[in-house]
Amino acid sequence: MKQAPEHILKLLEPVIEGLGYECVGIEFNSHPKNSVLRIYIDSENGITVDDCSKVSHQVSGVLDVEDPIKSEYNLEVSSPGADRPFFKLEQFRQFIGQPITVTLFSPINQRRKITGQIVQVEDDGVIVVDDGDQQYSIPLKAMSKARLVPEFSIK
């Protein structure tokens, strides 16, 4: 997971939660010309553009004062969306039985991308079973990215 550095998480999570939102996760993608600080927020009522604007405004003020990122960057605030990203083990627990796609830093059983259902959450990772009933024990620290696979029904 491209989670932001710990000092940024500790700075921004309380601000976001103080506004009444869940801080799903904060990513920082550093690039020489266009770095991005991306904040995912959620609430029981869902997220609107106004919610994103409110969080963006408050977070921008804190970032301007504290200046934790020395290079130029763009700030993005959004809902986690249907393909919700995962950053913490507790988030996987909420979606046991749901399909996810996990991209790994290095292969497990010759695979760097695993899609399957979350069947269990352990102390340091998750158990995922793919369509072929192959079971994978995936440590959180081995994941470069994990996202929910949206299921849409057509009527």
N, CA and C atoms as an extended XYZ file, in Angstrom:
465
Properties=species:S:1:pos:R:3:atomname:S:1:resname:S:1:resid:I:1 pbc="F F F"
N         0.818       -1.162        0.000 N   MET     1
C         0.000        0.000        0.000 CA  MET     1
C         0.876        1.245        0.000 C   MET     1
N         0.527        2.190       -0.809 N   LYS     2
C         1.307        3.425       -0.893 CA  LYS     2
C         0.855        4.394        0.187 C   LYS     2
N         0.776        3.873        1.392 N   GLN     3
C         0.294        4.710        2.486 CA  GLN     3
C         1.280        5.850        2.728 C   GLN     3
N         0.736        6.984        3.095 N   ALA     4
C         1.556        8.162        3.383 CA  ALA     4
C         2.461        7.865        4.577 C   ALA     4
N         3.567        8.603        4.702 N   PRO     5
C         4.436        8.420        5.859 CA  PRO     5
C         3.681        8.630        7.174 C   PRO     5
N         4.131        7.942        8.203 N   GLU     6
C         3.468        7.938        9.513 CA  GLU     6
C         3.208        9.346       10.062 C   GLU     6
N         4.168       10.271        9.893 N   HIS     7
C         3.977       11.617       10.451 CA  HIS     7
C         2.811       12.355        9.778 C   HIS     7
N         2.545       12.055        8.522 N   ILE     8
C         1.416       12.672        7.828 CA  ILE     8
C         0.105       12.052        8.308 C   ILE     8
N         0.099       10.737        8.500 N   LEU     9
C        -1.093       10.063        9.028 CA  LEU     9
C        -1.459       10.616       10.404 C   LEU     9
N        -0.466       10.729       11.270 N   LYS    10
C        -0.716       11.224       12.637 CA  LYS    10
C        -1.191       12.677       12.633 C   LYS    10
N        -0.761       13.440       11.659 N   LEU    11
C        -1.165       14.837       11.546 CA  LEU    11
C        -2.598       14.974       11.022 C   LEU    11
N        -2.955       14.188       10.005 N   LEU    12
C        -4.221       14.401        9.302 CA  LEU    12
C        -5.401       13.549        9.786 C   LEU    12
N        -5.151       12.323       10.232 N   GLU    13
C        -6.265       11.470       10.670 CA  GLU    13
C        -7.132       12.136       11.738 C   GLU    13
N        -6.547       12.738       12.788 N   PRO    14
C        -7.398       13.376       13.802 CA  PRO    14
C        -8.213       14.555       13.245 C   PRO    14
N        -7.667       15.272       12.287 N   VAL    15
C        -8.378       16.405       11.676 CA  VAL    15
C        -9.614       15.884       10.928 C   VAL    15
N        -9.418       14.816       10.149 N   ILE    16
C       -10.503       14.238        9.346 CA  ILE    16
C       -11.576       13.647       10.259 C   ILE    16
N       -11.137       12.888       11.269 N   GLU    17
C       -12.089       12.271       12.191 CA  GLU    17
C       -12.792       13.331       13.045 C   GLU    17
N       -12.106       14.429       13.332 N   GLY    18
C       -12.713       15.530       14.080 CA  GLY    18
C       -13.845       16.207       13.319 C   GLY    18
N       -13.813       16.089       11.988 N   LEU    19
C       -14.885       16.637       11.150 CA  LEU    19
C       -16.063       15.662       11.026 C   LEU    19
N       -15.902       14.465       11.607 N   GLY    20
C       -16.985       13.483       11.596 CA  GLY    20
C       -16.902       12.448       10.489 C   GLY    20
N       -15.746       12.306        9.862 N   TYR    21
C       -15.578       11.341        8.777 CA  TYR    21
C       -14.634       10.228        9.194 C   TYR    21
N       -14.787        9.080        8.547 N   GLU    22
C       -13.823        7.992        8.711 CA  GLU    22
C       -12.677        8.264        7.745 C   GLU    22
N       -11.458        8.198        8.237 N   CYS    23
C       -10.288        8.301        7.360 CA  CYS    23
C        -9.954        6.886        6.906 C   CYS    23
N       -10.384        6.537        5.699 N   VAL    24
C       -10.164        5.195        5.164 CA  VAL    24
C        -8.672        4.970        4.931 C   VAL    24
N        -8.001        5.979        4.400 N   GLY    25
C        -6.567        5.867        4.147 CA  GLY    25
C        -6.031        7.117        3.489 C   GLY    25
N        -4.713        7.266        3.576 N   ILE    26
C        -4.038        8.410        2.967 CA  ILE    26
C        -2.848        7.867        2.189 C   ILE    26
N        -2.807        8.185        0.904 N   GLU    27
C        -1.703        7.769        0.043 CA  GLU    27
C        -0.848        8.976       -0.294 C   GLU    27
N         0.448        8.739       -0.449 N   PHE    28
C         1.320        9.782       -0.975 CA  PHE    28
C         2.148        9.173       -2.085 C   PHE    28
N         1.927        9.632       -3.313 N   ASN    29
C         2.686        9.174       -4.474 CA  ASN    29
C         3.646       10.286       -4.860 C   ASN    29
N         4.907       10.070       -4.598 N   SER    30
C         5.922       11.083       -4.835 CA  SER    30
C         6.482       10.977       -6.253 C   SER    30
N         6.462       12.081       -6.961 N   HIS    31
C         7.030       12.183       -8.305 CA  HIS    31
C         7.751       13.521       -8.393 C   HIS    31
N         8.819       13.605       -9.194 N   PRO    32
C         9.562       14.859       -9.292 CA  PRO    32
C         8.707       16.064       -9.713 C   PRO    32
N         7.724       15.854      -10.597 N   LYS    33
C         6.952       16.999      -11.102 CA  LYS    33
C         5.535       17.083      -10.552 C   LYS    33
N         4.912       15.960      -10.278 N   ASN    34
C         3.509       16.016       -9.844 CA  ASN    34
C         3.204       14.969       -8.770 C   ASN    34
N         3.614       15.219       -7.539 N   SER    35
C         3.295       14.344       -6.415 CA  SER    35
C         1.825       14.515       -6.062 C   SER    35
N         1.236       13.464       -5.487 N   VAL    36
C        -0.177       13.497       -5.119 CA  VAL    36
C        -0.353       12.981       -3.693 C   VAL    36
N        -1.053       13.771       -2.887 N   LEU    37
C        -1.485       13.351       -1.555 CA  LEU    37
C        -2.978       13.077       -1.702 C   LEU    37
N        -3.358       11.786       -1.591 N   ARG    38
C        -4.746       11.377       -1.818 CA  ARG    38
C        -5.340       10.880       -0.505 C   ARG    38
N        -6.472       11.464       -0.128 N   ILE    39
C        -7.146       11.114        1.117 CA  ILE    39
C        -8.503       10.493        0.776 C   ILE    39
N        -8.752        9.297        1.320 N   TYR    40
C       -10.037        8.633        1.138 CA  TYR    40
C       -10.842        8.781        2.424 C   TYR    40
N       -12.067        9.313        2.283 N   ILE    41
C       -12.933        9.504        3.448 CA  ILE    41
C       -14.249        8.761        3.241 C   ILE    41
N       -14.915        8.445        4.342 N   ASP    42
C       -16.207        7.786        4.252 CA  ASP    42
C       -17.065        8.203        5.436 C   ASP    42
N       -18.360        7.945        5.329 N   SER    43
C       -19.283        8.170        6.441 CA  SER    43
C       -20.469        7.247        6.244 C   SER    43
N       -21.271        7.091        7.275 N   GLU    44
C       -22.439        6.208        7.190 CA  GLU    44
C       -23.403        6.653        6.099 C   GLU    44
N       -23.459        7.949        5.822 N   ASN    45
C       -24.376        8.485        4.821 CA  ASN    45
C       -23.755        8.587        3.432 C   ASN    45
N       -22.541        8.056        3.262 N   GLY    46
C       -21.845        8.200        1.994 CA  GLY    46
C       -21.126        9.546        1.942 C   GLY    46
N       -20.501        9.820        0.817 N   ILE    47
C       -19.695       11.033        0.666 CA  ILE    47
C       -20.178       11.837       -0.528 C   ILE    47
N       -20.306       13.146       -0.319 N   THR    48
C       -20.701       14.061       -1.397 CA  THR    48
C       -19.513       14.939       -1.765 C   THR    48
N       -19.667       15.700       -2.828 N   VAL    49
C       -18.631       16.653       -3.240 CA  VAL    49
C       -18.408       17.687       -2.127 C   VAL    49
N       -19.496       18.097       -1.473 N   ASP    50
C       -19.372       19.055       -0.363 CA  ASP    50
C       -18.538       18.495        0.777 C   ASP    50
N       -18.692       17.195        1.068 N   ASP    51
C       -17.884       16.560        2.117 CA  ASP    51
C       -16.400       16.613        1.743 C   ASP    51
N       -16.100       16.282        0.503 N   CYS    52
C       -14.707       16.303        0.036 CA  CYS    52
C       -14.136       17.717        0.117 C   CYS    52
N       -14.937       18.688       -0.268 N   SER    53
C       -14.511       20.087       -0.232 CA  SER    53
C       -14.227       20.532        1.207 C   SER    53
N       -15.104       20.158        2.117 N   LYS    54
C       -14.949       20.516        3.531 CA  LYS    54
C       -13.651       19.938        4.104 C   LYS    54
N       -13.395       18.664        3.825 N   VAL    55
C       -12.170       18.021        4.318 CA  VAL    55
C       -10.950       18.636        3.646 C   VAL    55
N       -11.026       18.866        2.350 N   SER    56
C        -9.910       19.455        1.615 CA  SER    56
C        -9.531       20.817        2.188 C   SER    56
N       -10.532       21.638        2.457 N   HIS    57
C       -10.294       22.977        3.001 CA  HIS    57
C        -9.604       22.899        4.369 C   HIS    57
N       -10.123       22.037        5.230 N   GLN    58
C        -9.559       21.917        6.584 CA  GLN    58
C        -8.146       21.341        6.552 C   GLN    58
N        -7.959       20.292        5.754 N   VAL    59
C        -6.648       19.633        5.649 CA  VAL    59
C        -5.624       20.585        5.021 C   VAL    59
N        -6.035       21.354        4.010 N   SER    60
C        -5.127       22.317        3.371 CA  SER    60
C        -4.573       23.311        4.381 C   SER    60
N        -5.448       23.796        5.270 N   GLY    61
C        -5.004       24.733        6.307 CA  GLY    61
C        -3.955       24.121        7.217 C   GLY    61
N        -4.185       22.876        7.630 N   VAL    62
C        -3.226       22.183        8.498 CA  VAL    62
C        -1.907       21.958        7.757 C   VAL    62
N        -1.989       21.544        6.499 N   LEU    63
C        -0.777       21.292        5.705 CA  LEU    63
C         0.015       22.579        5.472 C   LEU    63
N        -0.697       23.691        5.266 N   ASP    64
C        -0.017       24.980        5.067 CA  ASP    64
C         0.741       25.397        6.323 C   ASP    64
N         0.135       25.186        7.483 N   VAL    65
C         0.767       25.586        8.745 CA  VAL    65
C         1.914       24.640        9.115 C   VAL    65
N         1.652       23.335        9.055 N   GLU    66
C         2.639       22.339        9.498 CA  GLU    66
C         3.725       22.062        8.456 C   GLU    66
N         3.396       22.197        7.171 N   ASP    67
C         4.316       21.994        6.050 CA  ASP    67
C         5.099       20.671        6.125 C   ASP    67
N         4.378       19.513        6.226 N   PRO    68
C         5.077       18.230        6.352 CA  PRO    68
C         5.658       17.694        5.042 C   PRO    68
N         5.222       18.270        3.908 N   ILE    69
C         5.704       17.823        2.601 CA  ILE    69
C         6.444       18.983        1.970 C   ILE    69
N         7.728       18.829        1.775 N   LYS    70
C         8.572       19.941        1.311 CA  LYS    70
C         8.497       20.182       -0.197 C   LYS    70
N         8.087       19.180       -0.955 N   SER    71
C         7.995       19.356       -2.404 CA  SER    71
C         6.576       19.768       -2.792 C   SER    71
N         6.400       20.138       -4.072 N   GLU    72
C         5.065       20.486       -4.563 CA  GLU    72
C         4.238       19.213       -4.706 C   GLU    72
N         2.929       19.336       -4.453 N   TYR    73
C         2.039       18.183       -4.575 CA  TYR    73
C         0.618       18.676       -4.801 C   TYR    73
N        -0.215       17.787       -5.303 N   ASN    74
C        -1.644       18.050       -5.451 CA  ASN    74
C        -2.369       17.292       -4.350 C   ASN    74
N        -3.375       17.921       -3.748 N   LEU    75
C        -4.198       17.293       -2.733 CA  LEU    75
C        -5.493       16.826       -3.369 C   LEU    75
N        -5.835       15.553       -3.164 N   GLU    76
C        -7.097       15.001       -3.654 CA  GLU    76
C        -7.828       14.385       -2.466 C   GLU    76
N        -9.122       14.668       -2.352 N   VAL    77
C        -9.964       14.068       -1.318 CA  VAL    77
C       -11.131       13.406       -2.031 C   VAL    77
N       -11.378       12.121       -1.727 N   SER    78
C       -12.480       11.428       -2.396 CA  SER    78
C       -13.053       10.332       -1.507 C   SER    78
N       -14.179        9.798       -1.949 N   SER    79
C       -14.754        8.630       -1.292 CA  SER    79
C       -13.913        7.423       -1.715 C   SER    79
N       -14.012        6.317       -0.984 N   PRO    80
C       -13.239        5.148       -1.387 CA  PRO    80
C       -13.769        4.499       -2.662 C   PRO    80
N       -15.014        4.781       -3.026 N   GLY    81
C       -15.581        4.241       -4.255 CA  GLY    81
C       -15.948        2.765       -4.135 C   GLY    81
N       -16.493        2.232       -5.227 N   ALA    82
C       -16.926        0.832       -5.245 CA  ALA    82
C       -15.741       -0.124       -5.156 C   ALA    82
N       -14.582        0.302       -5.657 N   ASP    83
C       -13.372       -0.531       -5.582 CA  ASP    83
C       -12.488       -0.059       -4.422 C   ASP    83
N       -13.103        0.048       -3.276 N   ARG    84
C       -12.506        0.555       -2.035 CA  ARG    84
C       -11.092        0.004       -1.809 C   ARG    84
N       -10.127        0.897       -1.549 N   PRO    85
C        -8.781        0.443       -1.207 CA  PRO    85
C        -8.718        0.042        0.272 C   PRO    85
N        -7.812       -0.870        0.582 N   PHE    86
C        -7.591       -1.301        1.955 CA  PHE    86
C        -6.214       -0.837        2.412 C   PHE    86
N        -6.140       -0.336        3.636 N   PHE    87
C        -4.886        0.137        4.205 CA  PHE    87
C        -4.533       -0.562        5.518 C   PHE    87
N        -5.570       -1.028        6.246 N   LYS    88
C        -5.384       -1.606        7.580 CA  LYS    88
C        -6.115       -2.944        7.657 C   LYS    88
N        -5.622       -3.840        8.518 N   LEU    89
C        -6.251       -5.152        8.658 CA  LEU    89
C        -7.717       -5.069        9.066 C   LEU    89
N        -8.064       -4.099        9.926 N   GLU    90
C        -9.455       -3.977       10.369 CA  GLU    90
C       -10.394       -3.785        9.183 C   GLU    90
N        -9.907       -3.135        8.137 N   GLN    91
C       -10.748       -2.885        6.963 CA  GLN    91
C       -11.074       -4.183        6.232 C   GLN    91
N       -10.133       -5.133        6.193 N   PHE    92
C       -10.392       -6.426        5.564 CA  PHE    92
C       -11.473       -7.177        6.336 C   PHE    92
N       -11.430       -7.068        7.664 N   ARG    93
C       -12.378       -7.774        8.537 CA  ARG    93
C       -13.830       -7.385        8.203 C   ARG    93
N       -14.059       -6.128        7.866 N   GLN    94
C       -15.399       -5.647        7.510 CA  GLN    94
C       -15.944       -6.327        6.259 C   GLN    94
N       -15.055       -6.861        5.417 N   PHE    95
C       -15.468       -7.368        4.112 CA  PHE    95
C       -15.180       -8.858        3.926 C   PHE    95
N       -15.155       -9.627        5.023 N   ILE    96
C       -14.969      -11.076        4.915 CA  ILE    96
C       -16.088      -11.631        4.035 C   ILE    96
N       -15.704      -12.501        3.109 N   GLY    97
C       -16.667      -13.078        2.169 CA  GLY    97
C       -16.765      -12.312        0.864 C   GLY    97
N       -16.149      -11.138        0.810 N   GLN    98
C       -16.198      -10.297       -0.394 CA  GLN    98
C       -14.955      -10.531       -1.265 C   GLN    98
N       -15.077      -10.298       -2.575 N   PRO    99
C       -13.930      -10.463       -3.462 CA  PRO    99
C       -12.974       -9.256       -3.412 C   PRO    99
N       -11.686       -9.539       -3.450 N   ILE   100
C       -10.666       -8.487       -3.503 CA  ILE   100
C        -9.598       -8.863       -4.525 C   ILE   100
N        -8.856       -7.855       -4.945 N   THR   101
C        -7.663       -8.054       -5.755 CA  THR   101
C        -6.491       -7.485       -4.969 C   THR   101
N        -5.452       -8.305       -4.837 N   VAL   102
C        -4.258       -7.906       -4.093 CA  VAL   102
C        -3.067       -7.945       -5.043 C   VAL   102
N        -2.306       -6.867       -5.083 N   THR   103
C        -1.063       -6.814       -5.836 CA  THR   103
C         0.074       -6.884       -4.819 C   THR   103
N         1.055       -7.731       -5.096 N   LEU   104
C         2.134       -7.997       -4.134 CA  LEU   104
C         3.453       -7.368       -4.562 C   LEU   104
N         4.279       -7.041       -3.573 N   PHE   105
C         5.623       -6.537       -3.866 CA  PHE   105
C         6.464       -7.626       -4.518 C   PHE   105
N         6.347       -8.861       -4.028 N   SER   106
C         7.049       -9.993       -4.635 CA  SER   106
C         6.101      -11.191       -4.654 C   SER   106
N         6.293      -12.119       -5.585 N   PRO   107
C         5.325      -13.195       -5.805 CA  PRO   107
C         5.142      -14.140       -4.608 C   PRO   107
N         3.907      -14.621       -4.469 N   ILE   108
C         3.577      -15.728       -3.579 CA  ILE   108
C         3.052      -16.820       -4.504 C   ILE   108
N         3.668      -18.009       -4.466 N   ASN   109
C         3.307      -19.109       -5.381 CA  ASN   109
C         3.328      -18.645       -6.848 C   ASN   109
N         4.359      -17.920       -7.217 N   GLN   110
C         4.573      -17.394       -8.575 CA  GLN   110
C         3.514      -16.388       -9.029 C   GLN   110
N         2.762      -15.813       -8.107 N   ARG   111
C         1.749      -14.833       -8.486 CA  ARG   111
C         2.000      -13.508       -7.785 C   ARG   111
N         1.926      -12.428       -8.574 N   ARG   112
C         2.054      -11.081       -7.997 CA  ARG   112
C         0.708      -10.392       -7.867 C   ARG   112
N        -0.323      -10.986       -8.478 N   LYS   113
C        -1.679      -10.433       -8.378 CA  LYS   113
C        -2.619      -11.592       -8.064 C   LYS   113
N        -3.367      -11.425       -6.979 N   ILE   114
C        -4.274      -12.485       -6.542 CA  ILE   114
C        -5.670      -11.885       -6.394 C   ILE   114
N        -6.645      -12.543       -7.024 N   THR   115
C        -8.036      -12.142       -6.886 CA  THR   115
C        -8.789      -13.306       -6.268 C   THR   115
N        -9.540      -13.011       -5.218 N   GLY   116
C       -10.309      -14.059       -4.557 CA  GLY   116
C       -11.127      -13.474       -3.426 C   GLY   116
N       -11.733      -14.359       -2.648 N   GLN   117
C       -12.563      -13.923       -1.530 CA  GLN   117
C       -11.760      -13.909       -0.237 C   GLN   117
N       -12.033      -12.888        0.576 N   ILE   118
C       -11.432      -12.824        1.907 CA  ILE   118
C       -12.153      -13.863        2.757 C   ILE   118
N       -11.399      -14.825        3.304 N   VAL   119
C       -12.039      -15.833        4.151 CA  VAL   119
C       -11.674      -15.674        5.625 C   VAL   119
N       -10.539      -15.016        5.872 N   GLN   120
C       -10.118      -14.854        7.265 CA  GLN   120
C        -9.108      -13.721        7.377 C   GLN   120
N        -9.115      -13.061        8.527 N   VAL   121
C        -8.118      -12.041        8.826 CA  VAL   121
C        -7.304      -12.545       10.004 C   VAL   121
N        -5.983      -12.542        9.848 N   GLU   122
C        -5.076      -13.015       10.897 CA  GLU   122
C        -4.378      -11.825       11.542 C   GLU   122
N        -3.454      -12.103       12.446 N   ASP   123
C        -2.725      -11.052       13.155 CA  ASP   123
C        -1.943      -10.140       12.222 C   ASP   123
N        -1.374      -10.714       11.153 N   ASP   124
C        -0.502       -9.915       10.286 CA  ASP   124
C        -0.911       -9.924        8.819 C   ASP   124
N        -2.067      -10.498        8.504 N   GLY   125
C        -2.465      -10.553        7.106 CA  GLY   125
C        -3.835      -11.167        6.915 C   GLY   125
N        -4.113      -11.555        5.667 N   VAL   126
C        -5.424      -12.114        5.328 CA  VAL   126
C        -5.271      -13.436        4.590 C   VAL   126
N        -6.308      -14.258        4.675 N   ILE   127
C        -6.389      -15.492        3.907 CA  ILE   127
C        -7.382      -15.226        2.782 C   ILE   127
N        -6.941      -15.466        1.544 N   VAL   128
C        -7.763      -15.256        0.360 CA  VAL   128
C        -7.838      -16.580       -0.400 C   VAL   128
N        -9.037      -16.938       -0.869 N   VAL   129
C        -9.223      -18.140       -1.677 CA  VAL   129
C        -9.675      -17.705       -3.069 C   VAL   129
N        -8.930      -18.159       -4.098 N   ASP   130
C        -9.273      -17.764       -5.465 CA  ASP   130
C       -10.345      -18.688       -6.048 C   ASP   130
N       -10.738      -18.446       -7.305 N   ASP   131
C       -11.800      -19.227       -7.949 CA  ASP   131
C       -11.453      -20.709       -8.079 C   ASP   131
N       -10.169      -21.024       -8.112 N   GLY   132
C        -9.730      -22.419       -8.214 CA  GLY   132
C        -9.560      -23.073       -6.854 C   GLY   132
N       -10.093      -22.457       -5.803 N   ASP   133
C       -10.000      -22.934       -4.419 CA  ASP   133
C        -8.570      -22.983       -3.880 C   ASP   133
N        -7.658      -22.245       -4.522 N   GLN   134
C        -6.296      -22.118       -4.013 CA  GLN   134
C        -6.311      -21.093       -2.886 C   GLN   134
N        -5.736      -21.454       -1.747 N   GLN   135
C        -5.728      -20.559       -0.583 CA  GLN   135
C        -4.375      -19.865       -0.477 C   GLN   135
N        -4.412      -18.567       -0.200 N   TYR   136
C        -3.203      -17.755       -0.047 CA  TYR   136
C        -3.240      -17.060        1.303 C   TYR   136
N        -2.145      -17.152        2.027 N   SER   137
C        -1.976      -16.398        3.265 CA  SER   137
C        -1.094      -15.212        2.901 C   SER   137
N        -1.670      -14.011        2.954 N   ILE   138
C        -0.972      -12.826        2.451 CA  ILE   138
C        -0.727      -11.840        3.593 C   ILE   138
N         0.548      -11.661        3.977 N   PRO   139
C         0.843      -10.671        5.016 CA  PRO   139
C         0.553       -9.251        4.514 C   PRO   139
N         0.054       -8.398        5.396 N   LEU   140
C        -0.244       -7.009        5.033 CA  LEU   140
C         0.987       -6.315        4.457 C   LEU   140
N         2.146       -6.550        5.049 N   LYS   141
C         3.375       -5.885        4.599 CA  LYS   141
C         3.827       -6.346        3.210 C   LYS   141
N         3.281       -7.469        2.701 N   ALA   142
C         3.635       -7.959        1.364 CA  ALA   142
C         2.783       -7.323        0.270 C   ALA   142
N         1.710       -6.601        0.682 N   MET   143
C         0.767       -6.030       -0.284 CA  MET   143
C         1.207       -4.643       -0.738 C   MET   143
N         1.297       -4.470       -2.064 N   SER   144
C         1.554       -3.122       -2.565 CA  SER   144
C         0.229       -2.397       -2.780 C   SER   144
N        -0.837       -3.188       -3.038 N   LYS   145
C        -2.155       -2.597       -3.239 CA  LYS   145
C        -3.203       -3.681       -2.985 C   LYS   145
N        -4.308       -3.288       -2.353 N   ALA   146
C        -5.436       -4.209       -2.151 CA  ALA   146
C        -6.716       -3.409       -2.327 C   ALA   146
N        -7.618       -3.950       -3.135 N   ARG   147
C        -8.874       -3.253       -3.412 CA  ARG   147
C       -10.025       -4.248       -3.463 C   ARG   147
N       -11.190       -3.774       -3.058 N   LEU   148
C       -12.418       -4.531       -3.166 CA  LEU   148
C       -12.771       -4.658       -4.646 C   LEU   148
N       -13.274       -5.814       -5.049 N   VAL   149
C       -13.744       -5.991       -6.419 CA  VAL   149
C       -15.247       -5.733       -6.406 C   VAL   149
N       -15.701       -4.644       -7.054 N   PRO   150
C       -17.130       -4.337       -7.014 CA  PRO   150
C       -17.967       -5.414       -7.722 C   PRO   150
N       -19.095       -5.724       -7.120 N   GLU   151
C       -20.017       -6.666       -7.738 CA  GLU   151
C       -21.267       -5.905       -8.126 C   GLU   151
N       -21.558       -5.885       -9.400 N   PHE   152
C       -22.725       -5.165       -9.897 CA  PHE   152
C       -23.736       -6.177      -10.392 C   PHE   152
N       -24.987       -5.941      -10.051 N   SER   153
C       -26.039       -6.828      -10.560 CA  SER   153
C       -26.824       -6.077      -11.627 C   SER   153
N       -27.119       -6.775      -12.705 N   ILE   154
C       -27.867       -6.178      -13.816 CA  ILE   154
C       -29.292       -6.713      -13.746 C   ILE   154
N       -30.231       -5.795      -13.769 N   LYS   155
C       -31.653       -6.215      -13.700 CA  LYS   155
C       -32.373       -5.857      -14.957 C   LYS   155
